Amino acid sequence: MQGMMPGQAPPLVRFAGVQKTYDGEHLVVRNLDLEIRKGEFVTLLGPSGSGKTTTLMMLAGFEVPTGGEIYLEGQPIKHVPPYKRDIGMVFQNYALFPHLTIEENVAFPLSVRKVGKAEMKERVQAALRMIKLEGLARRRPGQLSGGQQQRVALARALVFNPRLVLMDEPLGALDKRLREEMQLEIKQLHEDMGITVVYVTHDQSEALTMSDRIAVFNNGIVQQIDNPHALYENPVNSFVASFVGENNVFSGIAQSIQHGFCEVMLSTGHKLIAKMGNVASVGSATSLSIRPERISIVSGRASVEMPNHLPARILKSIYLGDHALAVLSVPGEGEVVVKIRSDQHDLPADGQTVAIAFRPEDCLALDPVQTNLLAGASGQVGKITLSKSRTKEGSSYNVKI
């Protein structure tokens, strides 16, 4: 649990040693300690089954913790029913009433709270103006697009001025362009209104775009909670490195550790130098994490001047407008992906023999990759999954980075 700095207000939400099991044997959430402050946008990020949605449902009151306690403004709420928590909720499927008009849907939380008709009308109109749908107040949900329905669900969650708004994969049903537009709209509403948001997603790019802080879940445990920049630049372990952002991984053995850097011997006999992460000790297995944009493709002669260089062969180059991706084969290490600015170089030719090179400070030595922890994540040993859509077909070079 993150400690409170002197002079800070107490957290709006606090999970204290929270556990959840459904069968009495397997913990879906394990000893969760987490604080969320008023006005924060905190995203719970992780693969399916990692515990993020269960955590949200316990905060909403739809699930009861098996152990530990959840506090809202300092008061325990484990046994407080959902309707008494003063929490707004936005679901992936919108959960709008199909037989009610848009204004009646938005008014519903106010009618439950016995708000007077005049005040109710004023609040509903203000909420519809906020989501720019005041002209569609008389329509029913079935007459709106998916993005419009999501706006209505958001207005309904905000209209009664809740202490907290929870969002469970709210953009999952939208197409790519609309999803990206709604990300910006939700973030703008958060900033304009100063609301506290707890957001659940498995989409790491969505989390990086919207969040003040991100809690990365895996196997019911928060692996790391930090701001997006810190998560991307300084992941605490190989799971976070591979789940947050695109990632290349090399495996080896730590040969020496000094001055915050680690020399690593690969299985091919090549030596690389990396920033020290959570390597156990000299002689321990390690995985080296390096982002695609931090690798350069160089000629054989130029690579000799750089501490970290490996021979490679171009398998495929993909032009993506403002940048390109080069997929390379590195002997003994599998595939590596390099991100290239389109205005920097001509795309390398398929089959060309080159070298890849990168600075020690751009490479991070972490714990060995455990492939069972990386289900659905990119960055498996020696390979990289370029698409974060996790389709049944597996890896795809038709990517979004």
N, C-alpha and C positions, 0 to 999 in steps of 0.2 A: 504494500500500500504506500502511496506517495505521501510523505509527511507534509504537514501544513507549515508554511513559512510564517515567521512572525508578522503580525498585522493582517494576515489574510483572513477573509471571512470563512466560516466553516463550509464544507462542501454542500451543495444542494442534494447530491445523491452519494451514498456511501455503501458499498458492498463490504461486509466484514466476515471473512471466512466462509463465504457462501458455497454450499455444495448442492448438487442435484443428481439424484439417481431415479430411474424409473423402475428398475428391477431389483433394487437392493444390493446389487453386486457391482455394476459398472457405473462409474461417475461420469456424467455428461458434462458437469461443471465441477472443477476441483479447487477448493480453498481459494475462492476468488476474493481478492482485496482490490477494490477499485474506487476512486473518488472522481466525481464529476462536479465541476463548479458552475455556478450560475452564469448563463450566457455562453457556455462552451458548445461547440459542435464536435461531439465525440463519436467516432465510427467504430463499430465492432466488426472487424474484418477477419475472414478465415474461410477455409473450405467447408463444404457440406459436412455436417456432423461434428464440427469443432466446438460447439457450445455457445456460439454467439446468439442465435435466435432464442435458445432456451434462456439465456441471460436476460434478453429483452423481455421475454414473456413473464419471467419472474418479477421484473421491475414493473411491468404493466399490471400484474396481479392475476394473470391467467394461469400461471404455474406457481406452486408454493415451494420454497427452498427446502431441501431435506435437512440441511444444517446451516448454521450461520444466520446472519440477519442483514436485512436491507433497511437503510435509513433514508428518509426523505425529509429534508430540512431538520435533521437531528432526531426525528421521530421514527421508531420502528414501524414498518408497514407490512411485515410478513403475513399478518392475519387481517389486514385491512382489505376489504373487497375492492375490485377495480374501480367501481363507480364512485368510490369515496376518496380516490387518490388524486383527483384533479389533474389527470394526465391525458393529453391528446394523443391519438393513435392514428397512424396512416399505414394501411396495408398494401401489399402488392396488388391484390385484386380489387382495390378501391373500396369494396364493401358498401357501396351506395345502395339506397333503397330504390329499386327500379320503378315503383309505382308513385313515387313522390317527385315533385319538381325539384330543380336545382336549389331554389331558395328554401324549399321545405327540407331538403337534405341538410343544407347548411344550418338551418334553424333547429334541427332535431336536438343537439346537445343543450340548447338553451331552453327548449320546451321541457326537457327532462328536469332541468334545474329550476323550473317554474319562474323563468324570467318574464316580466311583463311584456305585453304585446308591443307597446311603443318602443321600448328599449330593444326588444328582439328584432323588430323591423330595422332599426337603426344599425344594430350590430351586423345583421345579415347583409345589408346594403354595403356597409364598409368592407366586409369580408369579400364580397363579390367584386368590389372595385379593386381591392388589393390583388386579386387574381385575374383582373381584366375580363370578367365574364358577366358584368352587370346586365348586358343586353340579352343574355340567354337565361335569365332567371326563371322563366316560365317553362323552359324545356325540361324533358326528362333525361336521365343518364343515357338511355339508349340512343338518343339523338345527338350525342356529343362524341368527339373523337377520344382516343385513349388519353392523349395529353390533357384535354379539357376535363375529362373525368378525374384525372389525377389532381388537377388544380382544385376541383370541387372537394375532393377528399382532404386536401391540405387546408382549404378554407374551413371545412367542418371541424378539423382538429384544432384550429386556432381561434375560432369564433368566441369561445368561452374563456379566453385568456388563461390557458392552463399554466401550471408551474413548469411543465415539462412536456415536450413533444417527442414521441417515439415513432420511428419509421422503420418498417420491416421490408427491406428490398422494394421500396416504393416505385422504382423505375424499371424493374425487371421485365415488365410486359411491353415496354415501349421500344420503338426502333432506335437505331444508333443516333441519328441526328436529333430526334426529339428527346432522347435520354440526355444527351449532352446539353441541350437547351434547358431542360428542367433542372439539371444539376446546378447551373448558374442561377436560375430563378430561385431555387430553394436556398442556396447560399446567400443570395441577395436579401431574401426575406429574413433569414436568420440575422444578418448584420443590421438590417433596418429596424427590426423589432426587438432585437436583443434577447430572443428566445433561446432556451436551452434545448438542444437537440441530441438525442441518442439515436444513431442511424446504423442499421445492419445491412451489410452487403458482402458478397464474395468477389466483387469487382474491384481490384486494387487501383485501377486508374480512377474510378469514381471516388474511392476513399482519399486518394492523394489530392484530387481536385477540390473536394468540399470541406475537409476536416481541419479543425484546430489540432486535434490529437487523434491518433488511431491506436486502438488496442488490437493487436494481432493474436487471434486465438488458434490453438491447435490442440487436439486431444483434451479439450476441456480446460486448458491452461492458457493464461495470457502470456505469450512468449515475450512480448515487448509492448510497451505503450509509450508513444512519443509523438512529436510533431512530424509531419510528412517528410520534411527535409532530413531530419535525424534518422528516421526509419530507413530512408533510401541510402543515405551516405554512411551510416554507422549501424547496420543491423547487428544484433547481439549474438545471433547464431545462424546456422546455414539454412534453417527453415525460413526465417524472416527474410534473409537475403534472396532466397529463391521465390518467395511468394509475393514480395513487394517489389515490383518492377521487373524488367528483363535482366537476365543474369547468365553469365558463363561460369562454369565450374571446372576446376582442375583438381585432381586428387593426388596427394603425396604424403611424405613423411617429413616432419620438422627436423632439420639438421642442426640448427643453432637459433638462439633467440638473444638479441641484444639491441639496446637503444630503441625499443619499441617496434622492431622489425624482426621478421622470422625468415630464415632461409629454408626453402622446401625442395626436396628431391622428388621429382616425378618418377613414375615407373619406367619412363624412357631414358632416365639418366640425366635429363635436363634439370637445371637448378633455377628456381625463381625466388625473388625476394618480395615479401608482402608485409603490409602493416600487421602488427600483432592484434588478433582479435581474442577469441576464447580458446586458443590452442592449449591443451593440457600441459605439455612439457616437451622438451627435446626427445625425439624418438617416437612421439605420438603421431597418429594419423591425423591429417587435416584436409580440409577442402578450401581451395582458393576461390574467392568470389570476385568477378570482374565484370563491370557493366559494358554492354556493347559499344557505347559511345566513348569509352575510355581506351579502346584498343586502336592502334594504327596499323595499317598495312604498309610495309616498307620493302625496299629491295634488300637482297641478301647482304650487300656490303653495308648499307645503312644500319641494319639490325645489329651488327657487331658492336656498334658504339653504345647500345642500350643495354642496361642490366638484365631486363626481362625480354627475351625474344625466343620464338619457337618457329620452326619451319612449318609451312602450310601450303595448301593447294586450294584454289578457288573452285568451289562446286557450283555456285549459282550467285548471280547478282540480281537484285530486285529493285527497280526504280519506283520510288513512292512519292515523287514530287519534291518536297523540300529536303528529303534525305533519301538515301538508298541503303539497302542491307546487302552485305556480302556474307554468304554462308561458305565457310572454309572447313576443310578437313585437316586436322592436326594429327600427325602420326602418334598412335598410342593414346590419344585423348578424345577422339570422336570429333563431333562438329562444334565449331565456334562461330558465333555471329558477331559481325562488326557493323556498327552504324556509321555511315559516311554522309557528311553534308554534300548535297548535290552540286554545290558550286565550288567544291574544293578539288575534286579529282574527276577524271574520266573513270567510268566504272571499269573495274578490272575484268579481264576476259576469263570466261569459264575455262578451267583446266590450267590456268596460269600458276606457276610455282612462285611463291612469295614467302615472306616472313611476317609474323605478327609481333608487335612490340608494345609494351606498356610500362608506365612508371611504377615503381614499388609502392608509392603512396596511393595509387589508384587501385591497388589489389589488396584484399583483406583475407587474412588467414583465420579460418573458423573451424568449428568442430566438423568431423566427417559427416557427409550427407547421409542421412538415413532415408532410403527411398520410400519406406512405408509411411514416413511423415510427409512426403511430398505428393500425395495423391491429389491430383488436380492442380498442382503448382508447376510453374515453369522452373527450368534450371536443374534438371537431373544431371547426374555425373556425366561429364563429357558432352552433354547435349543441351539444347535449349528449345523450349516450346515457345514459338513466337507469338502465338495467338492466345489471348487470355479468355477466349470464349469457351474453351474446354469442350469442344464438340466431340461426338462419338468417333469421328474419323481420326482424332488425335492431332498430332502436330500439323501445322499448316504454314506455308510461307505467304499466305494472303493475310497480312498481319495488321495489327493496330499497335503502335508503340507510343 
